């Protein structure tokens, strides 16, 4: 009887799987018929072969890729996908996945000083007339980074793209000789996640950016020159992209999802197909998917970049932010460029004073605010005659003093667990809390909100590993390792602590160093291919930012900024995209992929 019961459920499960549909991409190779209508008709015929009628097939069709690469995206069940995979002429059939975004001084550090005309000879053209296609979350077109450069000529005649109108995006007002293309791809995202709910999610159905990520990466790669740029006085100077005279074409494929960016493979492949048809020279894509990786030609990134390579278009991907463990790098195909993230030689030191007058210095920082005040803390180094050696990773932009007594978490939270649910309703006003991640355990974000609820001045968060990664929060928090946290725990109680305002310093820290978060190789599916290919600045990068988006991305943050710091391989990727644009402008006959000694 038991065997019969198990057999019944096995048959039932098989029956259910037969009818459960997902989004699949059917890849047929290069377009052989240059008539897009005929190509789409062929795709519909193939899809109809696994449906009962052409009308059902039309409803299932999401995209027909018909300009450069041939294929389509459609809703299929497992049986239908298997039938199509065994059909003559079909190269691969794979289930679409959701991809994730990988979240000024840097160009001087790399030797590309535009204002002083120092650096490489290839700067002379500054990427003139090279078109960079940015696959990201859109762009804030009013930013100074996307104004026309002086003397910029007309749009290149070979350009076939356009600016598509949409919500809060009027091409007549926002597109120019700099921003020459803007499209958005939403069909796949909405088929998977449903219609965008404006009351729940802030988003524009257009190429306009609500995440800041696309604006930041575009500004980094090819932003026009802007003077007197800073974040509240830090990192003051002129901002520009690597190729400030290059043209920008935006392809919005990533959409706001719980304060992060989600990009579907079917939307991404549609952008590849159209961007290559439009006439871009470089594609910059700061997103991807970590292991387990698929074999080549079973992902939109592999297929799109392969056809780009065939047309002489360079594609630059980010490596991912899953470091430092080995073999977690994404985007490992051999025909595109995969970029890791490294540091630059700029730091923002601030002294932290103890009651007896001894001090330590924090460098590397993350930005945050409490209400409208702004602070900074960061990773410490030994300097001078210090009482203790503290390795500290802190956060914030210190523009005034932060003072308070160091207070143990147990004074304010049950069990010493820094979470809002464990608060004793005992005020920590004027105190700097010492919280351990191992008590609970709790995350740094939980500790932030708990300390804010307890009305603390700041929180020192102790965790097993410190990572000097710039991020933006809404409450002052310094992160230190367990050993140093124990030293603080053993200090006399109470001990007064002061955090002094930050300054901008150069050549105070070793650089370049690969960032801790940057995904490492070797490739998990093709170890013989060296990936990542190259590293570029990706830590504490200052670039353009939409003014209606708080720099922390948290709703309670009331700040408005035009320039913001971000870290990640998302930031290193556009650095290389800008370099590629410079090379293509200065040496149009070079092949960046096939030879390290171009001729």
TILUMBA-943431 format. One record per residue (C-alpha): residue in three letters; x, y, z. Coordinates in steps of 0.1 Angstrom, whole numbers, padded with zeros to 4 digits, always signed. Layout:
BEGIN
ALAXYZ ...
This chain:
BEGIN
UNK+0000+0000+0000 UNK+0029+0024+0009 UNK+0045+0017-0025 UNK+0012+0025-0043 UNK+0009+0058-0023 UNK+0045+0068-0032 UNK+0039+0060-0068 UNK+0007+0081-0069 UNK+0026+0111-0055 UNK+0054+0106-0080 UNK+0030+0105-0109 UNK+0012+0136-0095 UNK+0044+0155-0091 UNK+0054+0147-0127 UNK+0020+0158-0139 UNK+0023+0192-0120 UNK+0058+0198-0133 UNK+0045+0193-0168 UNK+0022+0223-0165 UNK+0042+0246-0143 UNK+0056+0274-0165 UNK+0087+0295-0162 UNK+0104+0320-0185 UNK+0128+0303-0209 UNK+0152+0317-0235 UNK+0155+0298-0268 UNK+0188+0306-0286 UNK+0192+0300-0323 UNK+0225+0317-0330 UNK+0232+0346-0354 UNK+0205+0362-0375 UNK+0207+0349-0410 UNK+0176+0366-0424 UNK+0181+0404-0422 UNK+0143+0409-0423 UNK+0132+0413-0386 UNK+0096+0405-0396 UNK+0105+0371-0411 UNK+0128+0363-0382 UNK+0100+0370-0357 UNK+0076+0349-0378 UNK+0100+0320-0376 UNK+0102+0323-0338 UNK+0064+0323-0336 UNK+0063+0291-0357 UNK+0087+0274-0334 UNK+0068+0284-0303 UNK+0035+0274-0319 UNK+0049+0239-0324 UNK+0047+0233-0286 UNK+0014+0251-0281 UNK-0021+0241-0292 UNK-0026+0273-0312 UNK-0008+0304-0326 UNK-0029+0326-0303 UNK-0016+0307-0272 UNK+0020+0310-0285 UNK+0015+0348-0290 UNK+0004+0351-0254 UNK+0034+0331-0242 UNK+0059+0351-0263 UNK+0078+0377-0243 UNK+0106+0388-0267 UNK+0117+0380-0302 UNK+0154+0387-0306 UNK+0157+0395-0343 UNK+0184+0422-0350 UNK+0218+0407-0344 UNK+0211+0374-0325 UNK+0182+0351-0332 UNK+0161+0337-0304 UNK+0131+0343-0282 UNK+0120+0344-0246 UNK+0087+0328-0237 UNK+0068+0311-0209 UNK+0072+0273-0212 UNK+0068+0243-0191 UNK+0096+0218-0187 UNK+0083+0194-0214 UNK+0079+0222-0239 UNK+0114+0234-0232 UNK+0128+0199-0237 UNK+0110+0195-0271 UNK+0124+0228-0283 UNK+0159+0220-0270 UNK+0158+0189-0293 UNK+0146+0208-0323 UNK+0169+0212-0353 UNK+0186+0246-0354 UNK+0182+0253-0317 UNK+0215+0258-0300 UNK+0204+0261-0264 UNK+0173+0265-0242 UNK+0177+0277-0206 UNK+0155+0290-0178 UNK+0159+0328-0173 UNK+0173+0340-0140 UNK+0171+0372-0121 UNK+0205+0390-0121 UNK+0217+0415-0094 UNK+0235+0448-0096 UNK+0270+0445-0081 UNK+0262+0481-0057 UNK+0370+0615-0093 UNK+0403+0609-0077 UNK+0404+0575-0092 UNK+0412+0588-0127 UNK+0442+0609-0114 UNK+0454+0577-0096 UNK+0452+0558-0129 UNK+0472+0585-0147 UNK+0444+0601-0167 UNK+0445+0637-0155 UNK+0423+0655-0180 UNK+0427+0690-0166 UNK+0465+0690-0165 UNK+0469+0671-0198 UNK+0490+0645-0181 UNK+0489+0608-0186 UNK+0486+0587-0218 UNK+0486+0601-0253 UNK+0453+0584-0260 UNK+0437+0611-0238 UNK+0439+0635-0267 UNK+0406+0624-0281 UNK+0389+0618-0247 UNK+0368+0591-0263 UNK+0354+0615-0289 UNK+0324+0600-0309 UNK+0327+0566-0292 UNK+0293+0554-0281 UNK+0291+0535-0247 UNK+0260+0515-0240 UNK+0252+0513-0203 UNK+0231+0484-0191 UNK+0219+0494-0157 UNK+0191+0510-0137 UNK+0188+0541-0160 UNK+0202+0575-0156 UNK+0194+0609-0140 UNK+0197+0630-0172 UNK+0198+0664-0155 UNK+0231+0656-0138 UNK+0261+0678-0147 UNK+0278+0645-0158 UNK+0255+0643-0188 UNK+0258+0678-0202 UNK+0273+0683-0236 UNK+0311+0689-0235 UNK+0322+0722-0251 UNK+0326+0718-0288 UNK+0310+0684-0290 UNK+0300+0677-0326 UNK+0267+0663-0339 UNK+0255+0628-0331 UNK+0276+0602-0352 UNK+0258+0594-0385 UNK+0260+0557-0380 UNK+0240+0558-0348 UNK+0206+0541-0352 UNK+0193+0543-0316 UNK+0170+0568-0301 UNK+0157+0583-0268 UNK+0124+0566-0260 UNK+0099+0588-0241 UNK+0085+0576-0208 UNK+0075+0587-0173 UNK+0093+0619-0163 UNK+0115+0614-0194 UNK+0110+0638-0223 UNK+0137+0632-0250 UNK+0133+0668-0262 UNK+0143+0681-0228 UNK+0168+0656-0215 UNK+0186+0641-0245 UNK+0214+0659-0263 UNK+0247+0653-0280 UNK+0260+0636-0249 UNK+0230+0615-0240 UNK+0221+0602-0274 UNK+0201+0571-0265 UNK+0177+0559-0238 UNK+0156+0528-0238 UNK+0140+0506-0211 UNK+0131+0470-0209 UNK+0103+0460-0185 UNK+0084+0431-0202 UNK+0104+0403-0187 UNK+0105+0419-0152 UNK+0067+0424-0151 UNK+0060+0390-0165 UNK+0080+0375-0136 UNK+0072+0398-0107 UNK+0040+0415-0118 UNK+0032+0451-0126 UNK+0052+0477-0108 UNK+0032+0489-0078 UNK+0038+0527-0075 UNK+0024+0529-0040 UNK+0048+0502-0028 UNK+0078+0508-0050 UNK+0093+0541-0062 UNK+0100+0536-0099 UNK+0097+0553-0133 UNK+0085+0534-0163 UNK+0112+0551-0184 UNK+0149+0553-0186 UNK+0150+0576-0155 UNK+0170+0562-0126 UNK+0156+0557-0091 UNK+0184+0536-0077 UNK+0213+0558-0083 UNK+0234+0529-0095 UNK+0231+0536-0132 UNK+0237+0573-0128 UNK+0268+0566-0107 UNK+0283+0541-0132 UNK+0276+0562-0163 UNK+0292+0592-0146 UNK+0322+0571-0138 UNK+0327+0558-0173 UNK+0321+0588-0195 UNK+0308+0617-0174 UNK+0314+0652-0187 UNK+0337+0674-0166 UNK+0322+0691-0136 UNK+0342+0715-0113 UNK+0341+0719-0075 UNK+0326+0686-0068 UNK+0326+0670-0033 UNK+0306+0652-0007 UNK+0301+0677+0021 UNK+0336+0691+0015 UNK+0354+0657+0013 UNK+0371+0646-0019 UNK+0368+0681-0034 UNK+0379+0686-0069 UNK+0368+0682-0105 UNK+0348+0651-0115 UNK+0348+0635-0149 UNK+0345+0601-0165 UNK+0373+0583-0181 UNK+0362+0593-0216 UNK+0344+0626-0211 UNK+0338+0632-0248 UNK+0322+0598-0254 UNK+0285+0595-0261 UNK+0261+0577-0237 UNK+0233+0553-0247 UNK+0213+0541-0217 UNK+0196+0507-0217 UNK+0175+0504-0185 UNK+0173+0467-0177 UNK+0174+0468-0138 UNK+0144+0478-0117 UNK+0139+0488-0081 UNK+0132+0458-0059 UNK+0135+0462-0021 UNK+0161+0490-0024 UNK+0182+0468-0048 UNK+0183+0464-0085 UNK+0169+0433-0102 UNK+0175+0426-0139 UNK+0160+0396-0158 UNK+0179+0377-0184 UNK+0152+0381-0210 UNK+0152+0419-0207 UNK+0190+0419-0207 UNK+0192+0399-0239 UNK+0167+0422-0256 UNK+0190+0451-0247 UNK+0220+0434-0262 UNK+0201+0427-0294 UNK+0190+0463-0298 UNK+0222+0480-0286 UNK+0243+0461-0311 UNK+0218+0470-0338 UNK+0219+0506-0327 UNK+0256+0509-0331 UNK+0273+0511-0297 UNK+0311+0506-0295 UNK+0313+0495-0259 UNK+0289+0479-0235 UNK+0293+0484-0197 UNK+0273+0460-0175 UNK+0277+0461-0137 UNK+0256+0431-0128 UNK+0257+0393-0129 UNK+0250+0361-0112 UNK+0274+0342-0089 UNK+0280+0304-0087 UNK+0267+0279-0095 UNK+0276+0291-0130 UNK+0261+0277-0162 UNK+0280+0264-0192 UNK+0287+0290-0220 UNK+0258+0299-0242 UNK+0233+0292-0214 UNK+0231+0328-0201 UNK+0221+0361-0216 UNK+0254+0377-0207 UNK+0274+0350-0225 UNK+0252+0351-0256 UNK+0249+0388-0259 UNK+0286+0395-0253 UNK+0296+0367-0278 UNK+0276+0384-0306 UNK+0291+0418-0295 UNK+0326+0403-0299 UNK+0318+0391-0334 UNK+0308+0427-0343 UNK+0339+0442-0327 UNK+0320+0456-0297 UNK+0338+0453-0264 UNK+0317+0442-0234 UNK+0329+0449-0198 UNK+0313+0431-0169 UNK+0318+0434-0131 UNK+0333+0404-0113 UNK+0309+0403-0084 UNK+0311+0412-0047 UNK+0313+0377-0032 UNK+0350+0378-0021 UNK+0374+0370-0007 UNK+0368+0332-0010 UNK+0381+0316-0042 UNK+0362+0307-0074 UNK+0331+0329-0067 UNK+0338+0352-0097 UNK+0309+0356-0122 UNK+0309+0367-0158 UNK+0337+0343-0168 UNK+0333+0339-0206 UNK+0365+0344-0225 UNK+0352+0369-0250 UNK+0344+0397-0225 UNK+0363+0417-0199 UNK+0357+0409-0162 UNK+0368+0435-0137 UNK+0377+0431-0101 UNK+0377+0461-0076 UNK+0407+0477-0059 UNK+0415+0506-0037 UNK+0429+0541-0046 UNK+0454+0561-0027 UNK+0429+0586-0012 UNK+0417+0583+0023 UNK+0397+0603+0048 UNK+0415+0601+0082 UNK+0398+0612+0114 UNK+0412+0610+0149 UNK+0394+0591+0177 UNK+0405+0603+0211 UNK+0403+0584+0243 UNK+0399+0600+0277 UNK+0436+0599+0286 UNK+0446+0618+0254 UNK+0458+0588+0234 UNK+0443+0584+0200 UNK+0441+0563+0169 UNK+0434+0572+0133 UNK+0406+0559+0112 UNK+0408+0559+0074 UNK+0385+0542+0048 UNK+0350+0553+0056 UNK+0313+0548+0050 UNK+0288+0576+0048 UNK+0258+0581+0070 UNK+0238+0606+0089 UNK+0217+0610+0120 UNK+0188+0632+0109 UNK+0205+0660+0090 UNK+0239+0657+0107 UNK+0267+0639+0088 UNK+0295+0618+0102 UNK+0324+0596+0091 UNK+0344+0568+0105 UNK+0367+0543+0089 UNK+0396+0517+0091 UNK+0424+0526+0115 UNK+0461+0525+0112 UNK+0488+0530+0139 UNK+0500+0566+0140 UNK+0523+0582+0166 UNK+0525+0571+0202 UNK+0491+0553+0208 UNK+0479+0535+0238 UNK+0463+0507+0218 UNK+0467+0493+0183 UNK+0432+0493+0168 UNK+0422+0480+0134 UNK+0389+0498+0129 UNK+0365+0499+0100 UNK+0340+0526+0106 UNK+0314+0545+0088 UNK+0304+0581+0083 UNK+0315+0614+0073 UNK+0326+0634+0103 UNK+0319+0671+0099 UNK+0317+0678+0137 UNK+0326+0662+0170 UNK+0310+0630+0182 UNK+0314+0627+0220 UNK+0301+0602+0245 UNK+0308+0577+0272 UNK+0316+0542+0260 UNK+0287+0520+0273 UNK+0283+0482+0272 UNK+0253+0469+0254 UNK+0242+0450+0285 UNK+0233+0483+0301 UNK+0206+0489+0276 UNK+0197+0455+0259 UNK+0186+0422+0274 UNK+0215+0397+0271 UNK+0236+0424+0255 UNK+0219+0417+0222 UNK+0218+0450+0202 UNK+0184+0446+0186 UNK+0152+0466+0189 UNK+0133+0436+0203 UNK+0158+0433+0232 UNK+0158+0470+0242 UNK+0153+0474+0280 UNK+0137+0508+0274 UNK+0168+0523+0290 UNK+0180+0554+0272 UNK+0216+0555+0258 UNK+0215+0592+0252 UNK+0249+0607+0249 UNK+0266+0572+0250 UNK+0285+0554+0223 UNK+0273+0518+0225 UNK+0297+0488+0223 UNK+0278+0459+0206 UNK+0291+0424+0197 UNK+0277+0407+0166 UNK+0282+0373+0183 UNK+0257+0383+0210 UNK+0224+0372+0193 UNK+0238+0370+0167 UNK+0229+0404+0152 UNK+0239+0422+0120 UNK+0253+0457+0119 UNK+0221+0470+0104 UNK+0201+0456+0134 UNK+0226+0473+0157 UNK+0222+0506+0139 UNK+0185+0506+0143 UNK+0187+0494+0179 UNK+0212+0521+0189 UNK+0191+0547+0171 UNK+0160+0536+0191 UNK+0180+0538+0223 UNK+0190+0574+0213 UNK+0227+0566+0214 UNK+0253+0590+0199 UNK+0269+0562+0179 UNK+0277+0525+0180 UNK+0309+0505+0179 UNK+0300+0472+0163 UNK+0324+0443+0170 UNK+0325+0414+0145 UNK+0348+0386+0135 UNK+0359+0402+0102 UNK+0362+0438+0093 UNK+0357+0448+0056 UNK+0367+0483+0046 UNK+0338+0487+0022 UNK+0322+0521+0016 UNK+0285+0519+0022 UNK+0259+0544+0033 UNK+0238+0541+0065 UNK+0215+0563+0086 UNK+0233+0561+0119 UNK+0269+0564+0130 UNK+0285+0530+0133 UNK+0321+0519+0136 UNK+0330+0482+0129 UNK+0360+0466+0146 UNK+0373+0431+0150 UNK+0369+0408+0180 UNK+0404+0413+0194 UNK+0401+0451+0194 UNK+0366+0449+0207 UNK+0378+0430+0237 UNK+0404+0457+0244 UNK+0376+0483+0245 UNK+0354+0460+0266 UNK+0382+0459+0293 UNK+0386+0497+0294 UNK+0375+0514+0327 UNK+0338+0522+0328 UNK+0330+0549+0319 UNK+0355+0560+0293 UNK+0350+0591+0273 UNK+0355+0589+0235 UNK+0357+0617+0209 UNK+0355+0613+0171 UNK+0370+0643+0153 UNK+0361+0657+0118 UNK+0376+0639+0088 UNK+0400+0653+0063 UNK+0409+0643+0028 UNK+0444+0628+0024 UNK+0464+0613-0005 UNK+0490+0586-0006 UNK+0484+0577+0030 UNK+0473+0541+0023 UNK+0489+0513+0001 UNK+0471+0512-0033 UNK+0461+0495-0054 UNK+0450+0466-0033 UNK+0422+0442-0043 UNK+0392+0449-0022 UNK+0381+0423+0003 UNK+0346+0421-0012 UNK+0358+0416-0048 UNK+0351+0381-0062 UNK+0381+0360-0068 UNK+0390+0334-0094 UNK+0397+0310-0108 UNK+0365+0304-0128 UNK+0344+0276-0113 UNK+0336+0262-0148 UNK+0367+0271-0169 UNK+0397+0273-0146 UNK+0420+0276-0176 UNK+0406+0311-0184 UNK+0421+0337-0161 UNK+0392+0356-0145 UNK+0389+0383-0134 UNK+0409+0398-0163 UNK+0419+0431-0146 UNK+0413+0453-0116 UNK+0403+0489-0114 UNK+0393+0514-0087 UNK+0361+0503-0069 UNK+0364+0515-0033 UNK+0350+0549-0022 UNK+0343+0561-0057 UNK+0327+0596-0059 UNK+0303+0601-0089 UNK+0270+0616-0099 UNK+0239+0608-0079 UNK+0201+0616-0083 UNK+0192+0644-0059 UNK+0158+0629-0051 UNK+0174+0597-0038 UNK+0189+0598-0003 UNK+0225+0587-0004 UNK+0218+0558+0020 UNK+0187+0547+0000 UNK+0168+0546+0034 UNK+0134+0564+0034 UNK+0142+0582+0067 UNK+0173+0598+0052 UNK+0163+0634+0043 UNK+0196+0644+0027 UNK+0199+0654-0009 UNK+0232+0651-0027 UNK+0244+0654-0063 UNK+0275+0633-0058 UNK+0278+0602-0037 UNK+0303+0576-0027 UNK+0298+0540-0037 UNK+0319+0508-0036 UNK+0318+0475-0054 UNK+0329+0459-0087 UNK+0299+0478-0101 UNK+0322+0509-0097 UNK+0354+0493-0111 UNK+0336+0480-0142 UNK+0328+0515-0157 UNK+0365+0526-0150 UNK+0375+0499-0175 UNK+0347+0508-0199 UNK+0360+0544-0199 UNK+0395+0531-0207 UNK+0382+0509-0235 UNK+0363+0540-0250 UNK+0396+0559-0249 UNK+0415+0531-0267 UNK+0388+0527-0293 UNK+0389+0564-0300 UNK+0426+0566-0303 UNK+0432+0533-0319 UNK+0400+0522-0338 UNK+0418+0492-0354 UNK+0430+0476-0322 UNK+0414+0444-0309 UNK+0412+0445-0271 UNK+0403+0408-0268 UNK+0425+0390-0293 UNK+0460+0404-0287 UNK+0479+0422-0260 UNK+0502+0436-0288 UNK+0476+0451-0312 UNK+0487+0460-0347 
